């Protein structure tokens, strides 16, 4: 009798486990550096959808170009976060035919937030133009920081002595050691790396970006005083838009991304109250120039394409700059 009861319990247990496997949906999102805002957004999204039948695996990455590839070919990675100017750069500048083909069918799921461009430097460097003839870390090749930094120097005609393509962690270490003069980091404030690994004793400061040529193509922004404990004054800078993307697949991916998008859309207030501070500035209804929203998302939300019934307020600030730079 006891053996029969134990057998029944085992069968029930296996059945429940099997049901959980059947009904739990695995998805993946590729983000960025583990100390960056993309990664924190990914963790917030994973927490949101966990109780709603989706296990969202959050992957770090070397940068936005990798993320564009990943949503197309990485197993179990349906979603990614990239900078809007990075995808425009890939679409308009890159000569790799495979990457261009992928970019052409990469779709917007939702616009997210503005990413402030941080330039951290030695104290004698007060403005972006002071980077002339300096040694500057611009992020790992292929990263969003790398491509944005290259574009900033291109449109401003500021010429550093050397552009060093290294990651942000290594760049900060070299900056502290005096091996380089400045470093770029494009991420939504507050940046965890600067909040945790920089102190007043390091003698470093954020650099303002007020170059008129840059302001023609990028939206102005500000890093408020005391965003970081060591930062006493507000710093004027510029920003790009972070966007959530997917590849234009049909079938299961279409359905799963649509379901995910509906959960995110209906629970934005929860994310604003429980997630990274940048969720407070997210407007999921803003149109982003140069991007087409995934029709699977529109279908799930039962909405028309972003921007068709009103004047678009979101912009891709370097799309026209890229066309101008590389068509002349």
N, C-alpha and C positions, 0 to 999 in steps of 0.2 A: 504493500500500500504506500509506504513512504517512498520507495523507489519510483512508483508510478507518479506520485505527487511531485517529486523532484524532477522527473522527466517532463511533466506538464509545465512546471515553472521554467525549465530550461527552454522548452519550445516557445513559451510566451516571451521570454527574454530575447531569444534569437529573433522572433517575429518583430518585437518592438525595435530592436537594433536595425533590422532590415528595413523597416518602415522609415526610420530616421534617415537611413542612407538614401532611400528612394526619394523622400520628400525634401531633404536638405539639398540645396543647390550650391555648388561650388562655382565661384567666380574669382577673377583676379584683377587687380589694378596695379599698374606700374607707375611709380611716383618719382622720387629723387633721393638725394642724400638723406640718411636717417635723422640728421639734425635740421633738415629743411622743412618748410611749410607744406610742401607737397606730401611728404611722408606723414606728417601729422594729420593732414586732411584725409589721407587714406585710412589711417587708424580710426578717425572719427566716423567715417563711412562704414567701416567694418563693424564698429560697435552699434551703429544705427540699424543695420540690416540683419544683424545676428539673430534677433528675436523674431524676424519676419521671414525665416526660411532660407536665408542666403548666408553662406559662409564666404566672406570676401577675404581672399589672401592678399596681403599688402606686400609688394615687392619694391625694394629700393633700386636705383639705377644710376648710371653714370651721366644721364642727361636726356634732353628732349628728343634728340635724333634717335637714340636707342628706343625711346618710348614709342615713336612713330613706327619703327620696325616691329616692336613687340606686339602692338595691338593687331598687327596683321599676321604674324607668324609664331609668336610665343605661345605654347600650349597653355590653355586655361587663363589667358590674359585678355579679357575683353575690353578693358578700360585703361586709359592712361591720362596723365596730366602733362600738358606742355605749355610753353609760352606762345602766344598768338604770333609774335614776330618770328619765332623759330620756324613754325610751319610755313609761313609765307616765304621765308628764306629758302627752305627746302624746295618749295614748289617753284620758285622763280629763279633760283641761282644754281642749285645743284645740277650737275651734268649726269649723275648716276641715273640711268633710265629706270632701274628697279625702284630706287627711292622716290623718283618723281611719280612713277605709276602708283605707288602706295600713297603718297601725299595727295594725289588727285582723288582718291577714294576714301580719304580719312575725313570723318565727319565730326561736327560739333555735337556733343551731348548737351552740355550746359556751359555758359560762361561762368567763371568763378569770381575771381577778385583781381584787383590790381597788384602787381608785384613791384615793390619799390626797388630801384637800382641803388645798391649800397656800394660806395667806394670808400674803403677804409685805408688810411694812409698815415705816413709819418707827419708830425704836426706842422712842418713847414709847408705842406701842400694844402692849400686852402680851397682851391677851385679846380674843376675838371681841366681847365686850360693849363694848369700848373703841371699836368702829367706829361707835357712836352719834354722829350729827352730823358724820361724816367724809365725805370724798370718796373713793369706792371704785370701782376699775375691776372690772367683773364679767364681762368677756369679750364677744366679739361676739354680737349678738343671734342666737339660734338655735343657738348652740354649747352643748355640754354644760356648760361652765363657767358660762355665762350662766344657764341654767335651774336648775342646782344652787345658784348664789349667790342667785338670787331666792327659791328655796324655803327656804334657810337663814334669810334675813331674815324670810320669812313666818312660819315656825314659831317663831322665837326672839323675835319682836317687837322686834328691834333695828332702829332706824331711822337709816340713814346720811343725811347731808345731801343727797348726790347719788350716784346709781349711774350710772357712766359705761360705756356699752356699746362697748368697744374691744377689739381683739385683744391677746394676751398680750405680743407683742413691743413694740407701742406703749405698752402699760400699763407695762412695765418701764422704758422710756425716760422716761415721764412721772413715774414714781415716783422715779427717780434725779434728775430735775430739780426735784423738790419740787412738781409741779403737782397731784399726787394724794397721798392719805395711805396707801393700801393697794391691793393687787390680789389677785384670786383666780386660781388655776390648779388645775384638777382633773386630775390625771394620776398614773400610777404612778411612785413614786420609784425611782431618782433622775431628776428632771426635767432634761433636757439643757439647757434654757434657763437654769435656775438654776445648774447645774453649770459652764456655760461663760461665762455673761454676767454673773454676780454675783460680786463679790469682797468681802473684809472691808472694804476701803476705801470701799465704797458706803454703809456704815453702816446697812444694812437688817437686818431680823430676821423670822423666821417667827413667826406669831401662834398661840397655843394656842386650841383650840376645846373648851371645857368646859361650855358652856351646857346646862343640864339638859333644856330643851325639845328642843334639837337631838339630844341623846343618846337621846331617846325614839324617834327615827325613823332615825337613822344609826348604823352600827356604829362603835365606838371604834377608833382606830388610833394609831400613834406613828411619828413621823419620827425615827429614831435619831440620836444625836449623830454629827457628822461625815459624815452623808449627803452634805452639801455642805461643802467645805473651810472655808468661812466660818462654819459652824454648830457652835458649841461644845457646846450642850446638846440633849438630846432634847426634842421638842416633841409634846405630846398633840394629836391632831386626830381627825377622823372620816373615813370612807371610803364610797365607793359601789362597785358591781361593774361592771366592764367586761365586755361580752358580745359574742360573734361572732354576727352575724345573717344571715339570708337571707329573701327573699320567698317565699311559699308557691306557687311555680310548679310545674307538672308538666313532664314531658318532659325535654329536654336539660339544663335547669338542675337539675332534681331529681337526675339521674344524675351531673352534674359535681360538684355540691356534696357528694353522697354519697361519691364517689371521693376528693375533697379531704379530707373529714372523716375517712375511714378512714386516709389517710396521716398526718394530724395526730395522730390517736388512737394509732396504732402507733409514732409516732416522737417522743412527748412528751419522752422522756429526752434525745434529741438536741438538742431545743430548749432544754431546761434546761441542757445543757452548753455550748451554742454560741450561744445567743441572749441577748436582754436579760435582766438579772437577775430581772425580774418573772416569767419563765417558771418559776422555781423554786417559786413560790407557786400555780401554776395547778393546779386539780383539775377535770378535765373531767367528772367524775361528780357534781358538786354540783348539786342542784336549785336553781333560782332562782324564788322565789315570784312568781306572776303571769305567768310565761312558759311557752309551749308549745314543746317541742323539735320541730324540723322532722322530719316522719316519714321523709323521704328519708335523713336522717342515721341515724335509728334502724334503718332497713332495711339500710343499708350496714354498720352495726356489728353487726347482728343482736341488738339490745338492746331491752328494754322502755323505755317513756318514763322519763325521769329522775324519780326520787322516788317511783315507784309501789311499790317493794318495801322502802322504808326511809323514815325520817323525814327530810324535806328539811332540809339544813343551810344552804343558800344562802338569802338573803333579798333582797327588793327593799325597802330600808329606808324609802322614802317613799310606798309605795303606799297604805297606810292613812292616812298624813298627808294625802295629796292628797285622798282621799275625804272626810276630815273637813273640810279647808280649804274645799272647793268644793261641799259638799253642804249646808252650814249656811245 
